[in-house]
């Protein structure tokens, strides 16, 4: 059996090595049009910023190692230009010319490419992507010349990571994002916190604006924004997203799916016999909705490549789909998400509710406890977990991974409140933030209490029939409160509740929601109509 793999890095390299582990007798050849068959593209911004000092640390596996350890023939600087699926051959071009290569099974892992915005001056010297090792090399070389100002176009993962690392090298940095928020896969309040952190690090962020032109005579010296403003820049980083490199697959006759990515089944087979595909250029199934999505992430690409390689070599593996789990470091903060948010759930016709669970990375009586906020989205009737977002300075990664595992397992909030998670003061609290989120959500689903979100406060204050009630202490009130609210500390509530008008509805808040929860239960027992403002002042201010 002769297995050919087009493309290296995450999907292609994983496919080739898994094919070898599945079939020791197959001939396996991998063609990579660049110089590097396997490199850590997610580490490129950190190499640019000097966090990763040794460039060789980015180069995961060399062609020599592929040959010695796996008996895989890796041919770098070999570009595949065509596929004849009827003849089962590919056309390969290198410095010596073109040749045809026959295959029994073919795996296409051509990945993605940066979105090319139709901007005047986009091809100028000083305009870069952060996508390949040569891209990073070019930026590092430029930085050694003493650059002072950079503009980053795009507020997603690569854009924000690049901005932070350029700032660490001493540059003045501005991020331009066409959408109203950065990190568009998260809810707006999380974006606001990240922008605040970037600002604190000295990075300017402009949202709701695009770049119409890159100025300079062949050498970038600035950008002109949609509103006509001009920003000076010694370098421009384009990070406006990634689109799939589907051209070769299309030449082979492979069908594209509804997302524009290459269609595959669960075995990573394309619509063309004996051709498999994996990585950023394919579409996947969202495990929560059953709908097709294209989410270009390294974790998915590696798993897809592994499945494609195994099956091309005679195995029988399946790729089940994606949840969109993702995480980013911005300054001292970590932000992460998995599954669906309320907007995405509504688009799928699923009635959902969201709530906040403020917590800490570890027990507050143990040193270095850091605050975090988790936001859960759950199905209203069943309590099924639909998604989660989290932000904080420590411990966010393990919470989002627990929640992603819960989503994969189709757990409900009733399962979350009963999870048996590791606890010791340096690592968590007896009621871990994930468990606490499950408890809060379970209380809501059981009908124990009604909740509303901080975003609802303006509408609540506008209703004559509703009163926003603060049940914190007077000292906390003096430090800051919701304008228009009234104060009645929870520890005085039992003796003073008669001061409240039973004809009104009360939206109650405290610091994180716990005292408000107790106040609401008491007032409800006394016949009052109450709602707990989820997450309290921590969620209102998104203070982490």
SVG drawing of the C-alpha trace seen along z (x, -y; Angstrom):
<svg xmlns="http://www.w3.org/2000/svg" viewBox="-49 -61 68 66">
<polyline fill="none" stroke="black" stroke-width="0.4" points="0.0,0.0 1.3,-3.5 -0.1,-6.3 0.7,-9.9 0.1,-12.8 -0.1,-16.4 1.0,-18.9 2.7,-18.6 2.4,-20.5 -0.5,-19.3 -2.9,-17.3 -0.4,-16.0 2.3,-14.9 -0.2,-13.3 -1.8,-11.4 1.6,-10.1 2.8,-8.8 -0.6,-7.2 -0.6,-5.6 2.8,-4.1 1.7,-2.9 -1.4,-1.3 0.5,0.4 4.2,1.1 4.3,2.4 2.9,-0.6 5.0,-3.0 4.3,-6.5 5.4,-9.7 4.7,-13.2 5.0,-16.3 5.4,-19.7 5.8,-22.8 7.7,-24.7 10.9,-24.2 9.4,-22.8 7.4,-19.6 6.3,-20.0 6.4,-23.2 4.5,-24.8 2.6,-27.5 0.7,-28.4 4.1,-29.2 5.1,-31.8 3.8,-34.9 5.8,-33.8 9.0,-33.4 8.5,-36.9 8.1,-38.2 11.2,-36.4 9.2,-34.2 10.4,-31.2 14.1,-32.1 15.3,-29.2 13.9,-29.1 14.6,-25.4 12.1,-24.7 9.4,-25.5 10.6,-22.8 8.9,-19.7 10.1,-16.9 12.6,-16.9 12.5,-15.0 15.4,-13.0 13.6,-11.9 10.5,-11.0 12.7,-8.7 14.7,-7.2 11.9,-6.6 8.9,-6.0 10.4,-5.1 8.3,-7.9 9.8,-9.7 9.3,-13.4 10.0,-15.7 10.1,-19.3 10.0,-22.1 7.8,-19.9 4.5,-21.5 1.6,-19.4 -0.1,-21.3 -2.7,-18.9 -4.6,-15.7 -6.0,-13.3 -8.4,-11.2 -9.3,-9.0 -5.7,-8.0 -4.9,-8.2 -1.8,-10.4 -0.7,-13.7 1.6,-16.3 4.5,-17.5 6.8,-20.4 10.2,-21.1 13.4,-22.9 14.1,-20.2 10.8,-20.3 7.5,-18.4 6.8,-14.7 3.8,-12.4 3.4,-10.3 0.9,-7.4 -1.1,-6.6 -3.4,-3.9 -4.6,-6.2 -4.3,-10.0 -4.5,-12.3 -5.0,-16.0 -3.8,-18.2 -3.2,-21.5 -4.4,-23.4 -5.4,-27.1 -4.0,-30.4 -4.4,-33.9 -7.4,-35.8 -6.3,-38.3 -8.1,-41.6 -8.6,-43.7 -6.6,-46.6 -4.5,-49.0 -0.8,-48.5 -1.3,-45.0 1.8,-43.8 4.1,-46.5 7.3,-45.7 6.6,-45.7 3.3,-43.9 3.4,-40.5 1.3,-37.5 2.1,-35.3 1.5,-32.0 4.7,-30.2 8.3,-30.0 9.5,-32.3 6.8,-34.8 8.2,-34.8 11.8,-35.0 10.9,-38.1 9.3,-39.8 12.1,-39.1 14.6,-40.4 12.6,-43.5 12.4,-44.0 16.2,-43.9 16.3,-47.0 14.6,-49.0 11.0,-49.2 8.9,-51.6 5.2,-51.3 3.1,-48.4 -0.5,-48.0 -2.2,-44.7 -5.2,-44.1 -7.5,-41.6 -8.6,-41.0 -8.7,-37.2 -6.2,-34.7 -3.2,-35.5 -3.9,-39.2 -4.0,-39.6 -1.1,-37.2 1.0,-39.1 0.0,-42.5 1.0,-41.4 4.4,-40.0 5.2,-43.0 4.4,-45.2 6.8,-43.1 9.5,-44.0 8.9,-47.7 6.8,-48.7 3.8,-51.0 1.0,-48.7 -2.6,-49.4 -5.1,-46.6 -7.7,-47.3 -10.8,-45.1 -13.6,-45.5 -16.2,-43.8 -17.6,-45.6 -15.5,-43.4 -12.2,-41.4 -12.5,-37.6 -15.8,-37.4 -16.3,-33.8 -16.9,-35.0 -19.6,-37.2 -19.1,-41.0 -18.4,-41.4 -15.4,-39.1 -14.1,-41.2 -14.4,-44.3 -12.3,-42.8 -9.6,-41.7 -9.5,-45.2 -9.1,-46.7 -6.1,-44.3 -4.6,-45.2 -5.0,-48.9 -3.3,-48.4 -0.4,-46.8 -0.1,-50.0 -1.9,-48.5 -4.5,-50.6 -7.6,-48.7 -9.9,-50.2 -13.1,-48.2 -15.8,-48.7 -13.1,-50.0 -11.5,-48.5 -8.3,-49.4 -8.9,-50.9 -5.3,-51.4 -1.7,-50.7 0.3,-53.8 3.9,-54.1 5.7,-53.9 6.2,-50.2 7.2,-50.2 4.5,-50.4 4.6,-53.5 1.0,-53.6 -2.6,-52.7 -5.7,-54.6 -8.9,-53.5 -12.5,-53.4 -13.2,-56.7 -10.3,-58.5 -7.9,-58.5 -4.3,-57.6 -2.0,-55.7 1.7,-55.6 3.3,-52.2 6.7,-50.7 5.1,-47.3 1.6,-46.0 0.6,-42.5 -2.4,-41.1 -4.4,-38.7 -7.9,-38.9 -8.5,-35.1 -7.8,-31.9 -9.6,-30.3 -9.2,-26.8 -6.8,-25.9 -9.3,-23.8 -8.0,-24.3 -6.3,-21.0 -9.2,-19.1 -11.5,-20.8 -9.2,-19.9 -9.6,-16.2 -13.4,-16.6 -13.9,-16.6 -17.2,-18.1 -17.2,-21.2 -19.6,-21.4 -22.0,-24.1 -19.3,-26.0 -16.9,-26.2 -14.6,-23.5 -14.0,-20.1 -16.8,-17.7 -15.7,-14.5 -17.5,-11.7 -16.6,-10.6 -13.7,-8.5 -12.3,-11.7 -13.1,-10.3 -13.9,-12.8 -16.6,-12.4 -13.9,-11.0 -12.9,-7.3 -9.5,-6.7 -9.0,-10.4 -9.1,-11.5 -8.8,-15.1 -7.9,-16.6 -7.1,-19.9 -8.0,-23.5 -9.4,-23.0 -12.2,-20.5 -15.5,-21.1 -16.5,-19.3 -19.6,-18.4 -20.5,-20.4 -21.2,-17.7 -23.9,-19.8 -25.9,-20.8 -25.1,-18.1 -24.5,-21.0 -21.4,-21.5 -18.9,-24.0 -15.3,-25.0 -13.2,-25.8 -9.5,-25.8 -7.7,-24.8 -4.6,-22.7 -6.3,-20.2 -8.9,-19.3 -6.3,-19.1 -4.2,-16.7 -7.1,-14.4 -8.5,-14.6 -5.1,-13.7 -4.7,-10.8 -8.1,-9.4 -7.4,-10.0 -4.0,-8.3 -5.3,-5.3 -8.2,-4.7 -6.1,-5.3 -3.7,-2.6 -6.5,-0.1 -7.8,-1.0 -11.2,-2.0 -11.3,-5.2 -13.8,-8.0 -13.6,-11.7 -16.7,-12.6 -16.6,-16.4 -15.8,-19.6 -17.0,-21.7 -15.1,-24.9 -13.1,-24.7 -10.4,-27.4 -8.2,-29.4 -6.1,-32.5 -3.6,-34.4 -3.9,-38.2 -1.5,-39.9 -2.1,-38.4 -5.5,-37.1 -6.7,-33.8 -10.0,-33.6 -11.5,-30.4 -14.7,-29.0 -16.4,-25.8 -19.7,-24.8 -22.5,-27.3 -23.3,-30.7 -26.8,-32.0 -26.8,-33.6 -25.6,-30.5 -28.1,-28.3 -30.9,-30.6 -29.8,-30.3 -30.2,-26.5 -33.7,-27.0 -32.8,-25.9 -34.3,-27.8 -31.4,-28.5 -30.5,-30.5 -27.1,-31.9 -25.7,-32.7 -22.5,-33.6 -20.5,-31.7 -17.7,-33.9 -15.1,-32.0 -11.4,-31.7 -8.5,-29.7 -7.9,-28.1 -9.1,-28.5 -9.1,-32.2 -7.4,-31.5 -4.5,-30.0 -1.9,-32.5 -2.3,-33.7 -5.9,-32.9 -7.0,-34.7 -10.6,-35.6 -12.3,-34.1 -15.7,-34.3 -17.4,-31.4 -20.5,-31.9 -22.6,-28.8 -25.3,-28.4 -27.8,-25.7 -31.0,-24.3 -33.9,-25.8 -36.1,-22.7 -33.6,-19.9 -30.7,-21.6 -28.4,-20.2 -25.1,-22.0 -24.8,-23.8 -21.6,-25.9 -19.3,-27.8 -17.0,-30.8 -14.4,-31.7 -11.9,-34.4 -9.4,-35.0 -5.7,-35.1 -5.2,-31.5 -7.0,-28.2 -9.2,-29.0 -7.6,-26.3 -8.5,-23.4 -12.1,-24.6 -12.8,-25.0 -11.4,-21.5 -13.7,-20.0 -16.6,-21.8 -15.6,-20.7 -15.4,-17.1 -18.9,-17.6 -20.2,-18.8 -18.6,-15.9 -20.4,-13.6 -23.7,-15.4 -23.8,-16.2 -26.5,-18.4 -26.1,-20.9 -27.4,-18.3 -24.3,-16.3 -22.0,-19.3 -23.2,-20.0 -22.3,-16.4 -18.9,-16.2 -16.2,-14.7 -13.2,-17.0 -9.9,-17.2 -9.7,-19.6 -6.8,-20.9 -6.4,-24.6 -3.5,-25.2 -5.6,-24.0 -9.2,-24.7 -12.0,-25.3 -14.3,-22.7 -17.0,-23.9 -15.0,-24.3 -16.2,-27.1 -17.4,-24.4 -19.4,-22.7 -20.7,-26.0 -21.8,-26.9 -23.7,-23.6 -25.3,-24.3 -26.5,-27.7 -27.8,-26.5 -29.5,-23.5 -31.3,-25.7 -32.6,-27.8 -33.7,-24.7 -35.4,-23.2 -37.4,-26.5 -35.9,-27.3 -35.2,-30.8 -35.4,-33.1 -32.3,-34.8 -31.5,-37.7 -28.3,-38.9 -26.3,-42.1 -27.2,-43.1 -30.8,-43.3 -30.3,-46.0 -31.0,-49.0 -34.4,-47.5 -35.1,-46.6 -34.4,-50.1 -36.7,-51.5 -39.7,-49.6 -41.7,-51.4 -42.8,-48.0 -39.2,-46.8 -36.7,-47.7 -33.0,-46.8 -32.0,-45.8 -28.4,-45.8 -28.0,-43.4 -24.3,-44.1 -22.9,-46.1 -22.9,-49.8 -19.1,-49.8 -19.4,-47.9 -22.2,-50.2 -20.0,-53.3 -17.3,-51.7 -19.6,-51.5 -23.1,-50.4 -25.7,-50.4 -27.1,-53.8 -30.9,-53.7 -30.6,-50.7 -31.6,-50.7 -29.6,-49.3 -30.9,-46.8 -28.0,-44.6 -28.8,-40.9 -28.0,-40.6 -30.7,-43.2 -33.3,-41.8 -35.1,-39.6 -35.8,-42.6 -36.5,-45.1 -38.1,-43.3 -41.5,-44.9 -40.0,-48.2 -40.1,-46.7 -43.3,-47.1 -44.9,-43.7 -46.4,-45.1 -43.0,-45.5 -40.7,-43.0 -37.1,-43.0 -33.9,-42.3 -31.4,-41.5 -27.6,-41.6 -24.6,-41.3 -20.9,-40.7 -21.0,-37.4 -24.6,-36.2 -24.5,-34.1 -25.9,-36.7 -28.5,-37.7 -29.4,-34.0 -30.1,-33.8 -32.0,-37.1 -34.1,-36.0 -35.1,-32.8 -36.1,-34.6 -38.1,-37.2 -39.8,-34.6 -40.9,-32.8 -42.5,-36.0 -44.5,-36.4 -42.2,-38.8 -41.5,-38.5 -37.7,-38.3 -34.9,-37.6 -31.2,-37.1 -28.9,-39.2 -26.5,-36.5 -22.9,-36.9 -23.5,-40.1 -21.0,-43.0 -18.2,-40.7 -20.2,-39.9 -21.7,-43.4 -18.2,-44.9 -16.6,-41.7 -13.9,-42.2 -11.1,-39.6"/>
</svg>
